[in-house]
Amino acid sequence: MGGGGGGSVKDVKSKGELDSLRQSGAPVILHFWASWCEASKHMDQVFSHLSTDFPNAHFLRVEAEEQPQISEEYSVSSVPFFVFFKDGKVVDKLEGADPSSLANKVAKVAGSINPGEAAAPASLGMAAGPTVLETVQDLAKENGSSQIGNQVQPGLSDTLKTRLQQLIDSHPVMLFMKGSPEEPKCGFSRKVVDILKDERVKFGTFDILSDNEIREGFKKFSNWPTFPQIYCKGELLGGCDIAIAMHESGELKEVFRDHGVDVSGTEQGTGGISAPSGLSTNLASRMQSLINSSPVMLFMKGKPDEPKCGFSHKVVEILEHEKVDFKSFDVLSDDEVRQGLKVFSNWSSYPQLYIKGELIGGSDILLEMQKSGELKRVLAEKGITKKESIEDLVRSLISSSPVMLFMKGTPDAPRCGFSSKVVNALREEGATFGSFDILTDEEVRQGLKVFSNWPTFPQLYYKGELIGGCDIVLELRNNGELKATLSE
């Protein structure tokens, strides 16, 4: 077993360094802090005292905003925040300034120094002097950090849902944050405020620390567990990381413009890349060709498995939920297409969804159509069938014949000795059977392995049930049981 930190606190400078220490075998306690947060500074004193009480454990610090990769991996939404590891795995977390809980959790993870020894004083919350503890507890109250405040309520009442929606709709751009724009209570909220000010956009705010019912309700309502949360015209854009990425790429400005959000100090509709007044024949032809390249064609920001905006992500989710087979084009990869399609379609924003060459609309329209059932009707009318999942396809193939053999090659031209032996055994018994050459379809081949939990071929099925492979079939034949098995 690896040794601990020897009674000191170590600052982590990289994810690789953290991963190495985490796998050392010793317990690890990780403290996410921020230089601007007073509660972090005071809890750091408690943390330092605990490190001396439990020298067999690693006590590590991460400056949350300086190490975003590590902060994101452990879903850090506020500071102070603590993560506890044992045997390399996360076993507990703690949000907020609560010295007694921290001490008890450390004692639980790190235990006493030697078996049989009494727990260190830290386990009783006595790691720091009374002045430090009192200060930390006062700061915890101010910041709304408490065990009660972190409990998620079991459900949302209609009254609360209405209240949340009214808050979202109270401003075209609405920010739910910790603190106020003048006095943010967390660095992530501060960053988003700075971004919105830099975008020169008018926005409303709500301090989620002032109302715990709203704070916990939003986590369920938006299906987004952390704050800040930024909304544009009722649509959730995301949190701090997404806001930063959109701001740096210029996408945030475009979203505001596309949704008609007033930007103070600028003339409405100016800025960004102006759309060309007309399209050349070649560009118009290219637009039409792209639109018709698939029965269902989505022009989006990013790719289906890596969307670059929340609206594109939402449309991908809708299409996948409806099991629609579609192709996509990343408009961020080709500015000529991005600007040209706006003119061609007379639709100024993205994503844009086309079905059989006809523009259906963007995320708002798709969501409304899905909720009303109209999307299913349109897809059916245009002859768009649901994409069959690999599991559905495998089930269909298995049930296509009472006796079904999945083999390499065909019965008349087997491509492996085991498949040939099973074919001969079935023919000797006079069995009528269907077959499928798994060498012709890699997706079916791999899907069947998962479905049957049987890694090799051939595979023989009777009335949808797996009989087995070559060895089992030959054993049944040699025992005179194969014919009976296939006629039960």
N, C-alpha and C positions, 0 to 999 in steps of 0.2 A: 504494500500500500504506500502511495506517495505521501511525503511529508506535507505539513500545513504551511501557513504563512509565517510562522514563528512569532506571532504577536504583533504584526505590523500590517498596515493597509497599503495595497499596491494599486497604482493607477494603470488601467488597461488602455493600451494605445491602438489595438487592432483586434479584429474578430479572430484572427489566427492565434494570437496570444491567449485570448479568452478560451478558445476551444482546447488549446494545449493544457491550460491549467485545469479546465473542467474535467478533462480525461485523466488527471493525475491520480485519481483514487481518493483524494482527500475531499471533505465537504467544502463547498464553495458558497459564499454569500456575496452577492453582487449588488452594489448600491449605485443607482442612477441618480445623478444630482445635476444642479445647474448653479452657476456662479451668482446669478441674479436672485436666486430663491433663498430667503432667510431660513425657512424651515429645513431646507437641504443642508445648509451650513451647520445648524444646530444638531440635526440628526447625525451629521458626520462626526461630531464629537462623541455621541453615543456609540456610533459605529466603531470609532477608534478605540474606545474603552473596551468594547466587546472583543476586539481582535486580541487584546492582551489576556482576556479571560479564557479565550478559546484558541490557543496557539496552534492546535492541530488542524485548524480550518484555514482556508484561503479567504481573506477579506479583500474584495476587489472593488474599485470605484470606476465608474464610467461617466464622463461628462456627456449627458444625454444628447445635447445638440451638436456636439463635436464628433460624435460617433453614431450617425443616423442609421447605419447598417445594423449595428448591434441593437439600438433602440427599437427599430422596426421589428427585428426578429423576436423580441420579447414583448411586443405590443405595449410599449411604454407611452402613456398618454399624459402623464403628469409626473412631477417630482416633488418630494423624494419618492423613489420606487425601488423595491428590493426583490431580488429573485434568489431562491434557495435551491442549491443543487446537492444531490447525494448520488454517488456512483455515476456521476456524469449526466444525470437526468434531473430535469426540473421537478421539484417536489412541492414547492409552495411559492407564493408571491405575497407581497404586502405593498399597498399603496397608501401614501400619506405619512404624516409625522405622528407615530404612535410608538414611543420608546418601549413600553411594556410588552406590546405585541412583538416588536422586533427582537427584544431580548429572549422572550419565550420561544419564538420560532428558531432563533439561532441555537438555543440550548437543545431544542428538539432535533435539529439537523446535525449539530456538531457533538452533542452529548458531553459527558464529562471527559476530562483528559485521559483518565485511566479507568477501566472497568471497576465498579464497586465504589468509586469516589462519589461524594455528593455533588449535585449540580453546582456550578459556579454561581456567585452572587448575581451575575448578569441575568440569570434565568428568572430572577425575581424583579427585574426591571430596575436594578440598582447600579447599572454600569456607569452611570454618570452622576455627577453631583446634583443636588436638589435644584439649584439655580438653572442648570441646563435643562433638566426635565420640565420645570415649570414653564420656561420660555418656549420649549418645543410644544407643550400642550396648549399654550395660549395661541401659538401660531397655527396649530392644527385646527382650533376652533375658528380662527379667522378665515382659513382657507377651505373650510367645509370638509376637511378630511376626517372622517370617523368611520367606525365599522358600520354603523347604521346607514350612513350616507352611501356606502358602497354596495348595499344589498339591492339586488334587482327585484322589482315588484313582480308578483306572479302573472299579472295580466294588465291590459289597458281597458279602462272603461270608455264608453262612448263619449262621455263628458270630457275625459282627458284627451282622447283622439281629436275631438273637435277643437279643444284649446290648443293642442300642438299644431294642427293645421292652420288655425287662425294666426298663430305666431309666425309660421313659415310664410304665410301669404301677406303678412303685415307690411312687407317691403319687397320690392323687386329683387333686391339682393339682401339676404338676411344671414347674419353670422351669429351662431350660438357658441359662446366662448366662456372662458373662465376669467371673470373680472369684467372690466369695461375697456373701451378703446384707450381711455386716458390712463387707466391703471390695470393693465392685464395681469392676471394672477398665474400665468404660466407662459413660458417662452414660445410654445407652439402657437398659442392665441396671439401673442405679441407679433409673431412673424406674419400671420394672416392679416392682421390689422394693417401692418406696414405695407403688405402687398396691395390691399384694397386702396389704401391711400395713394400708393404709387400709381395705381391704375386710374386714379382720380374718379372713382365711382362712388356714388352715394349709397350708403348701406345702413341698415338697421342692425341692432345687436340685442342679445339677451344674455345676461349673466347666469349661467346654469348653476353657479354656486349659491345663488340666492333662492333657489327653489328646487329641492331635491326630487319632488314628484316629476317636475319637468325634466330634470337631468336624467333620471332613470327611465322615464317614459320615452324619451327620444332615442335611447339606445335600442329599444325594441321597435319603435315606430319607424325609424330609419334603417334598422338592421345594420347600424354602424356603431361600434362599441365605444368609440373615443371622441374627445372634443379637442379642438374646435370642429364644427360642422358648418359648411357654407352652402347656402341655397341660392339658386338663381331662378326666378319666376316659378318657384315651387318645386324645382328639381334639385336634388342633392348633387353637388359637384364633388364633394369629398372633404378630406381634412387637410392638415398642414402640408404634408408631402405632395399631395395632388395639386394643391394651390400653388406651391412653389414651382413644380414642374410645368404647369400650365402658364404661369406668369413668365417663366424664363423662355419658354418656347413661343410666346406671343399668342398662345391659344386662348388664354383667359380673356384678353381684349376682344378676340374674335367672337367668343361665346357671348360676351356682354353686347357686342354690336348686333350679332345675329338675333338676339332675343329682345332687341329694342330697349336696352337698359341705358338710361341717360348717364352720360359721362360729363362731369362738370369740367369747364375750362377747355372743352373741345367742341368743335362743330359736329353735330350728329351726322353720322354716316361717313366722316372723313377718317383718314388713318388707315394703316394696313395697305394691302395691295389692291389697287382698284381693278375691277373686272374690265376686261376688254369690251369695247363697244359692239363688237361683232365677232363672228367666228369664221375662220377660213374654211373652205370646202374640205380640206384635208383634216382639220381639227374636228369639224362637225362629223365627218365620216368616222373618225377615231372614237368620238363619244358614242355614236350609235353602235359601233362594233363592240365596244366595251359593255354597253348596256345589254346587248343581245348575246354576250358570251356565255350566259347561263340563264335558265328559266327564272331563277331567283338570284338577283345580283345586288350586293350591298356595297355602296361606296362609303367608307368609314375612315376614321382616324386610327391608324394602327392595324393590327391583325386580329382575327377572332380569338386567338389564344393569348393575345397581348394588346388589348384595346388601349388607345392613348387618350380617351375621354370617356366620361361617364355615360354620355348619351349613346355613343357607339356601343359601349359595353351592354347597355340596356337592350338595344335592338338585337345584339348577338344572343343574349339570354332568351329573348322572346322567340327567336327563330329556333334555337336549340330546344326550348320547351315544347314548341309545336312540332319538333322532329322534322324540320324542313331542311332539305339538302340545298346549300347555297354556296355561291362563290363570292369573294370579296376583292375589293381594290383599295389599297391604302393611299388615300389622297395626299397624305403627308410626303409620300415618296415621289410625287410628280406634280409640281405646281401648275403646269400647263393644264393637266386634267382637272386639278382642283378648282382653278378659276374658270376654265372653259365649261365645266359641267354646270356651274352656277348659272351661266348665261343660257346654255343649251336647255336646261330644265326649268329655268326661271324660278329656281329654288336656291335661296342664298346661304343655307347652312348645311352642315353634315351631322349625322349620317343621312344618306338618301337610299331608299329601298325601291327597287324595281322588280316587278313580277311580269314576266312575258313582255318585256320592253316598256311597260307602263309604270310611271312614277306613282308609288303609293304614298310616300311621305317620309317624315323623320320619326324620331323617338316618341314624341307626344302622340302623334297620330297612330303609330303602331301599338302603343300601350292602350290607347282607347279602343282600338279595333280588337285587340286581344281580350280586353275586359268584356266587351259587348258580344263577343263571338263572331263578329263580322270578319275577322282575319281568317278563321277556319272556312267560312263561306266563300270568301274571295279565292282562297287557295284551291278549294274544291272546284269552283266554277272555272278556274283557269287550268284545271287538270294537274295541279301540283300534288303529288301523293306524298304521304309521310315517309321519311327516311326510315328504312328498316334497320333496327339495331342488329349488331352481330349476333346477340343472343337470340333475337327473334328469328334471324335467318338460320341459325344452327338448329333451333327447335323445328322450324319448317322442314329443313332437310331430313332431320331424324324421323319425322312423322310422315315423310313422303312415301314410305313403303313399310309394311309390317316388319319385314326383315331388311335392315339397311346396313350396308358395309361401307365404311370410310377407309379407303385404301390408297396405296401409291400405284397409279396407273389405272387400267381398266381390267375387268374380268378376262377379256381376251388377250390383253397385253399388260400383265402385271409388271410393275417397275421395282419390285423387291421380293425376295424369297418368302418372307413372312406373309405378305399379301397373297402371293400365289398359293401358299399352303392353305389359307383360309378359304379361298375361292374353290380349290379342289375339294376341301372337306364339305362345303355347302353343296357342291354339285353331286358329290357321292351320296349325300342324303336326299337328293332330289328337291332341294329347297329352292323356291323362287325368291329372288332377292334383288333389291335395288342397290346401286353403288354410286359413290362419288369419289372422284380423283382429287385428293387433297393437294396434289402437286400443282393443280391448276388455279388454286385460290389460297394465297398465303393467309388472308384474313380469316377465312373459314378454318384453315389448318390450326392457326393459333387460338382462335375462338373456341374450337372444339376441345382443345387441351384444357382450357379453363373451365368450360361448361361441364366436362365429364370428370375433371380432376384426374385425368389419365394421360400421361405425357407422351405415349408412343402410338404408332399406327402399325397395323390396321386396328380399327375399333368396330365391333359388331353390335348392333342394337336390335332388340325385338320389342315391338309395340312401344317404342320410345324409351325402353330401359336398356342400359348398357349391359351386355353379356360379358364382354372382355376383349382381350387381344388374342394373338396367335396361340400362345401356350394354353390359355383357358379353352379356346375353341377345340384345339386338338385333343385336349384331355377329355372334354365332353364327348367328342366323337369316339375316342378309344374306349370310353366307358359305356358307350351305347346310349348316351343321354342327350346328344345334340338334337336329334329329331324331336324328342319329347319336349325339350326346352323351347324349340321354335314352333311348337303347336299347342302350347298351354293356353 
